[in-house]
Amino acid sequence: MTRLYDQFGFDTVDNSPLSESWRSGPGQPAWVAHEHQTRAELMANLARARRIISR
């Protein structure tokens, strides 16, 4: 899939495993900047994410 995305001109970032998908969810840095970030910025934003625990 990554090769296909590359052919379309998109950069990919592995956000595996699925249990880490919250890092790109609403309110997280990667979500807020999703339209205008480079691959490096996306990787940094995924790393900056903080899990929100509801009570």
NORDA-V462671 format. One record per run of one state. SS is the DSSP state (a for helix, b for strand, c for the rest). FROM is the first residue (numbers start at 0). LEN is the number of residues. If there is no record, write none. Layout:
{{SS	FROM	LEN} {SS	FROM	LEN}}
This chain:
{{c	0	1} {a	1	7} {c	8	9} {a	17	7} {c	24	4} {a	28	4} {c	32	6} {a	38	10} {c	48	7}}
